[in-house]
Amino acid sequence: MVLNMALVGAGGMGMRHATGYVELRKYFDDVRMVAVCDPHLESAEAVAGVIAEGTPEAPRVFGSLADAVESNDVTLDAVDIVTSTPAHHGLAIEAMEAGLDVMVEKPMGLTLTACRLMQRVEAATGRVLSISENFRRDPMNRLARALLDAGAIGQPYFALDFSVGSANRGVMHSTVWRAKKVQAGGVVLDAGVHNADLLLYLMGPAVRVFAETDVNDRERVLRPMSDQAPGLAAMYTHRREGGGEEVGDAVEQDAVDTAFTSIRFESGAAGQMVISDAAHGYGLGESVVVGSEGTLYRPPSRRGIGPRIVRGDGSTVEGDDLLALVPGWELDDVTSALWDGERRMSSYEMDFRQIDAKIIAIEYMDLARSSIGDGSPEVGSDVGMAALALAYGVMESGEAHEAVLIEDVVSGKVRGFQDVIDRAAGIVEC
Ligand SMILES: NC(=O)c1ccc[n+]([C@@H]2O[C@H](COP(=O)([O-])OP(=O)(O)OC[C@H]3O[C@@H](n4cnc5c(N)ncnc54)[C@H](O)[C@@H]3O)[C@@H](O)[C@H]2O)c1
């Protein structure tokens, strides 16, 4: 069966999904992108143009998902929601109620309340709900997980995850919504949900967090993406700000930009996660898991650089020697096909844009296979909510100045920070 899809949201990440779709079609025939929807029709045209150029498809352009669903010009089986985060839950629910399967960008929903509403509709309709969490799908993160599972560093004691840098008072990705608390903005939440998912992927479920959080740089400015995130600039040139803001405009940021978090995992291991984009003149990117027999160094995702293990005696295991520690480890058939048939690798050479596209292609195949009943998505609603609960656990703890249990964030028992967001967005749980 071929899945007819609409790409909903044609901003920066929408463009990256279009390039992912073009990559997918070089290898697989399971999906057809027949529509692109965005109220900014020129943005939708630009994204549809990339698909038309790179594949045999010429997607129709619509101003909204509802227009595409009602149109006689396209027939849809599924949607790929890549809008700014505030629209995720409403569109996912609308799509599932219209009988469509859903793939939605991270974070799964605006808040955990929004996620619970999505999950309720998922259960009631029986539709597939898949979260586009990409970092864990990098073959190098698959290898890191396999090494931990094989006991290559013994019993994990603790994980350290530091993403500290300076946005030079720019707004993340030069998108106004990312400056705003009520739109789930800020690097700690918007990027932190990736850090959270990877920590959970490597360390297992989290039980409790305690965090100190701040908004340090409140006065920010919309900088050109070529300054803000040069590697992604080409993907963002076509996008338009909803409020008509222009490069150079001042933006008030009330979204948390700095967090220091202690985590206790169900396994008994501990974790420390530090995220900031307000560290002027300072930068630190480090992700390690320390165990009873050594330390696993995990390089940044989507670079092709493999992990490295250092033992207590100072000896290092790296490169293909790592593969000897995981003799049974292989990439899944979809990832392997996209990496030109490689099944086992300890590094790879590819530029960021191509890696990014290939990982998005994996996400399309995850949805396509789940849609035909061949398994369920790797990052389903429970997994998506666990990552968001860890990221919001940081916010809740930072505001309450006390430790919070992750299960209480998932259930909604702890929700003070998110209540403000739910009220602003009109999200009500019956
Ligand atoms: N997985 C990743 O690595 C990654 C990277 C960047 C962004 N994201 C996620 O992707 C999403 C989009 O981020 P972005 O950087 O592209 O933001 P963006 O602001 O560039 O684009 C958002 C687009 O959504 C459109 N939109 C808003 N409401 C809509 C609606 N109801 N229907 C149709 N279109 C609508 C806007 O007009 C805009 O074009 C966010 O949730 C973000 O967290 C994920």
The ligand as an SDF file (V2000), in Angstrom:
LIG
                    3D

 44 48  0  0  0  0  0  0  0  0999 V2000
   13.4220   17.3870   15.0120 N   0  0  0  0  0  0  0  0  0  0  0  0
   14.1750   18.4640   14.8500 C   0  0  0  0  0  0  0  0  0  0  0  0
   15.3970   18.3800   14.7530 O   0  0  0  0  0  0  0  0  0  0  0  0
   13.5040   19.8020   14.7150 C   0  0  0  0  0  0  0  0  0  0  0  0
   14.2300   20.9110   14.2500 C   0  0  0  0  0  0  0  0  0  0  0  0
   13.5460   22.1230   14.0790 C   0  0  0  0  0  0  0  0  0  0  0  0
   12.1970   22.1870   14.3960 C   0  0  0  0  0  0  0  0  0  0  0  0
   11.5380   21.1040   14.8910 N   0  0  0  0  0  0  0  0  0  0  0  0
   10.1190   21.1960   15.2480 C   0  0  0  0  0  0  0  0  0  0  0  0
    9.3890   21.4010   14.0470 O   0  0  0  0  0  0  0  0  0  0  0  0
    8.3070   22.2980   14.2790 C   0  0  0  0  0  0  0  0  0  0  0  0
    8.4070   23.4740   13.3050 C   0  0  0  0  0  0  0  0  0  0  0  0
    9.5760   24.2210   13.5820 O   0  0  0  0  0  0  0  0  0  0  0  0
   10.1480   25.2570   12.5070 P   0  0  0  0  0  0  0  0  0  0  0  0
   11.5150   25.5890   12.9070 O   0  0  0  0  0  0  0  0  0  0  0  0
    9.8980   24.7410   11.1410 O   0  0  0  0  0  0  0  0  0  0  0  0
    9.2030   26.5150   12.7620 O   0  0  0  0  0  0  0  0  0  0  0  0
    8.8000   27.6170   11.7050 P   0  0  0  0  0  0  0  0  0  0  0  0
    8.2490   28.7450   12.4780 O   0  0  0  0  0  0  0  0  0  0  0  0
    9.9390   27.8590   10.7590 O   0  0  0  0  0  0  0  0  0  0  0  0
    7.6490   26.9440   10.8260 O   0  0  0  0  0  0  0  0  0  0  0  0
    6.3740   26.6710   11.3010 C   0  0  0  0  0  0  0  0  0  0  0  0
    5.4110   26.7250   10.1300 C   0  0  0  0  0  0  0  0  0  0  0  0
    4.1490   26.2290   10.5810 O   0  0  0  0  0  0  0  0  0  0  0  0
    3.1510   27.0020    9.9460 C   0  0  0  0  0  0  0  0  0  0  0  0
    1.8940   26.8200   10.6750 N   0  0  0  0  0  0  0  0  0  0  0  0
    1.5610   27.2840   11.9110 C   0  0  0  0  0  0  0  0  0  0  0  0
    0.3060   26.8990   12.2100 N   0  0  0  0  0  0  0  0  0  0  0  0
   -0.1570   26.1830   11.1620 C   0  0  0  0  0  0  0  0  0  0  0  0
   -1.3700   25.4980   10.8880 C   0  0  0  0  0  0  0  0  0  0  0  0
   -2.3760   25.4700   11.7660 N   0  0  0  0  0  0  0  0  0  0  0  0
   -1.5060   24.8470    9.7100 N   0  0  0  0  0  0  0  0  0  0  0  0
   -0.4890   24.8500    8.8000 C   0  0  0  0  0  0  0  0  0  0  0  0
    0.6890   25.4690    9.0180 N   0  0  0  0  0  0  0  0  0  0  0  0
    0.8540   26.1260   10.1830 C   0  0  0  0  0  0  0  0  0  0  0  0
    3.7070   28.4180    9.9710 C   0  0  0  0  0  0  0  0  0  0  0  0
    3.0430   29.2610    9.0470 O   0  0  0  0  0  0  0  0  0  0  0  0
    5.1690   28.1580    9.6120 C   0  0  0  0  0  0  0  0  0  0  0  0
    5.3740   28.2190    8.2130 O   0  0  0  0  0  0  0  0  0  0  0  0
    8.3890   22.7010   15.7610 C   0  0  0  0  0  0  0  0  0  0  0  0
    7.5010   21.9220   16.5080 O   0  0  0  0  0  0  0  0  0  0  0  0
    9.8210   22.3930   16.1240 C   0  0  0  0  0  0  0  0  0  0  0  0
    9.9800   22.0890   17.4920 O   0  0  0  0  0  0  0  0  0  0  0  0
   12.1720   19.9180   15.0230 C   0  0  0  0  0  0  0  0  0  0  0  0
  1  2  1  0
  2  3  2  0
  2  4  1  0
  4  5  1  0
  4 44  2  0
  5  6  2  0
  6  7  1  0
  7  8  2  0
  8  9  1  0
  8 44  1  0
  9 10  1  0
  9 42  1  0
 10 11  1  0
 11 12  1  0
 11 40  1  0
 12 13  1  0
 13 14  1  0
 14 15  2  0
 14 16  1  0
 14 17  1  0
 17 18  1  0
 18 19  2  0
 18 20  1  0
 18 21  1  0
 21 22  1  0
 22 23  1  0
 23 24  1  0
 23 38  1  0
 24 25  1  0
 25 26  1  0
 25 36  1  0
 26 27  1  0
 26 35  1  0
 27 28  2  0
 28 29  1  0
 29 30  1  0
 29 35  2  0
 30 31  1  0
 30 32  2  0
 32 33  1  0
 33 34  2  0
 34 35  1  0
 36 37  1  0
 36 38  1  0
 38 39  1  0
 40 41  1  0
 40 42  1  0
 42 43  1  0
M  CHG  2   8   1  16  -1
M  END
$$$$
